[in-house]
Structures are given as structure tokens and as C-alpha cells.
Amino acid sequence: MDKRDLSTVFRERLKMLLTRSDLNQSAFATAVGIDRSALSQLLSGASTRLPRAETLLNIAAEFKVSLDWLLGL
């Protein structure tokens, strides 16, 4: 899986978690320790950006999912 595929799967899973959480983007971002603008970039289809490992761990822990699921591995 190349970086583009990985970022697409991550973005889809992140959107799924955002929807399931019933939080707005600001509250979601605060819960995982990032700025709302950073969350917006991660959700943007124009970016192949993946978050730092610390952010991935925070998302997985906060929403009780595995890193493998989050990244589609």
C-alpha cells in the first residue's frame, strides 16, 4: 500500500470516527490533542498528509480503535 492509499484509508476512518463521536471538529481535535486546522487538513481529500505517531496513538486511544484499523493495515 503506497502513501496515497494509506492516507485515503486513514481519512475515511477518521471521518467515520468523527461521525460516530457526535463531536464537532473543534471538540474532536481537542480530544486528540491537535488544532482544528490540523484536523481539517487531515480530513481534506487534497492532502496525502498523515499525522505524527503521537497523534495516531491519541486518536486510537481516545476512540478505542487499533492503529491497524485506523491505518487500514
N, C-alpha and C positions, 0 to 999 in steps of 0.2 A: 504494500500500500504506500503510495507516494504522499508527500506532504499535503498536496491539494485534496486528495481523497480523505486523508486523516482530518484535515480542518473542516471539510464538509460534514463528515460524520460527527465530529465534535460539536459543530454549530447546531446541527439538528438535535443532538442530545441536550445541549444547553437550552435551546428553545423549549424542548419538552419539559425540562426541569423548571424553567421559568413559568410555564403554563400550569404545571401541576402544583407549584408552590403557592399560587394565588397571591404572589407578591408583585409589586410594581418593580420596574427596573432599578430604581434607586434603592429600595429595600433589599432586593436580591443582591445587588452589588455590595451593599454594606454588610450583608450576612456572610459574604465570602471574602471580604477584605479588599475590594477593589473599588475604583471610582466608577460612577455611572458611565462616564465617557469610555472607559476601558471596556465595560460590558457591551456598550453599543458597538464598539469596534469588533469585539469577538462575535457578536450576532450578525454583523454585516457580511453579506454574500460577496462583497468586493474584496475582502481580505482573506489571505491564507494564514493569517497570524494564529498561533497557538499561545495560550497563556504560559506563564512560568510554572515550573513544577510545584512551587508552593501554592499557587492559585488553584491548580488542578487538585491538589490534596485537600485544600479548603472546600472546594465545591463537592468533592466526593464525600468528605466527612459531614458537611452540613446537610446534605440531601441523601445521605446513606446509600450511596451507589459506589460501585467499584471503579477504579481507574480504567480497568479493561473495558467496562461497559461505556464509560464516558468517552473513551477514545475509539470505541468500536473494534477492539482487539480480540 
